[in-house]
Amino acid sequence: MFFAKLLLADEFPYLAPVLVPEASCSDYSDRMRSAKDQIRAEWVVASRLQQPNALVLMPRQLACSEINRTMIWQALSNSRPLAQIIKRAIGADRTGEIGISALWRVGAWLKDSQKAHEVEQTFLDLAHVRNILAQQRDVHVALRPFYQFALQIVTQGIEALGRERILLPTTLSHGDLSLPNILWCEDTNQPAIVDFEHTAIRTVVHDPVVLVSNLRAKLFNPLIPCEVVWKWEEAFWSGYNPQKELKIVIEVLASAWIYHWFLPRIADRTTKQPLLQWILRRFYEQLFERRLASTNMEMFLRRINMCSKAVGRN
């Protein structure tokens, strides 16, 4: 069994998730490369990530054609993405055991993979992130509460770390390590990772921030039990086991992303549906701004404080 991926677009957009706010207002929408280059890049990087690791499966590469803009991969039978499984948490998988097992293994795999492919180091400037958020808060008046929350999270992160610039290793990054790209294979009881089109060299925080922020966005879905979301996240942390300061940076960027990217775009969608505009706007004001947005921010800030105290003890 196999599946084929055919790139129809040429040039091809390779848009990795936005982690820091300046990316959303600079070159984020302009990243393009030819389909031939995309095929080559995805194939080479996926090959490098195919290191022996019993914790996580990857589809085996079978063939590729740059001319025909096609890649052929081994099919994974009887598998479902975690993005579907977590929606069943209110019914069939109320305990969240599948996600707990999958994300612990993904965390352990990610740590091993990052260490194996680590290259140079670079600085992340949280003060610059804070300044961009302040500018966006002043420009986007209707979304000011969201940007203010993000600004507060980053400010507290800087206080927890005791400095504004953090030196981070860079490594080979999947680029979009989110729940739709992590499958659970029921035949093998193992997770599998797919979709390598965003692979590149990035800081070690990129992939864990994408995954944690993707999980935390589920906290705003009233049909998914919050306790299951937190269990899944804790399973990932247990497998990944980062140093305390690295965990603070991941916590800060993942939580800030909710407020400078995820919620503003949900709110913006409500203004583009004329028939439901008033109803949806009221709904989101109640659900996000007044209750879940502030409640979850308090939880995010407490988690940063807990990490900070752990750093202090060390």
Steps between C-alpha positions, in 0.01 A plus 500: 500500500624850420382858465625767263539871559476716187589870522261690275628846587823629352628710672416322824429682830694359793333672792598376843285607797561849637664490843605859559283795403740676263473204262132576449571849368817447295589225255262230623270515198782525245693178560496310173725255318469300183321165514826335392688657790216408735508135394877489545495677838220292645652175378850571630389621841250218547783258423713657771217472750457130425742403773434169678265573788253251637290772664359660185416372154552686175366408158779337299606691189454293184570733207495860385504691173603865487384525138152365578492680838403177676606306810388148584487377860409181678139510618422473872194281538242536776630836620332823608639847576503612862297803392208260441563288807494793742154594373384159623620572852148588608381155393703204376838599649395692810818413690727623221722192525581487129627857496693452823687202355553669163626835628740350754662310215499806274667704775773240550553469123519878457765535768715226342451642151591855603815381673605290200458790252608798712715758323584861597348724768305822460333758724128539555424858603186505715528877543454536124195271516361715784550820299323357194206393715475848649491649149231257386294570811498871413420442131226237532264677737217246471738217591685690771403260785661207319828681430505631857473143631784389270709796613441413864607139441825599328578758768455243774715256306783754486467552876502124560815455291673807641614615155361599161730314257523121508769299321338198335637213290371458146412162358314320225135584555185331373339845480135408559500244781130544572223254586381452139853387404534242780317175428414219737546160333266253666669196342832579670385719793754761395486862387616595152611839372411621152518814283860618473438788261600766758830344606794737550770596750337690787545552873423204724190676635317502166355148493405480870339845483294396197380186679429661838322800348294267281396310811422814698275628223278198582435653842273746320283222355214442744447147361849380603555439873777726630639224721569286192687786333719548807563125531616489138728798552651359819569173316694694237699689767579171673642350182676817383641589845658839412729703719307739723591821317421345164160399634432860606574624147270235351224580753527872424497473119224236493273698732569835331419341161147433620443873547698661219408248228230243579229706670537813283444287190194333649361840595579634153305219334188608686507839328502346151161327520238775466192292587649371825726794578316635803422157653852366452662815630296478821578130529875550470495795739340278763690180426849634434560852625306490824534142621734255330757756384558642846459167684750318281744792513503472879580130466776572247655761731490259795683240293773750411533583870532131586780461244669810638499360854648175371784696336559684825531176695760374254 
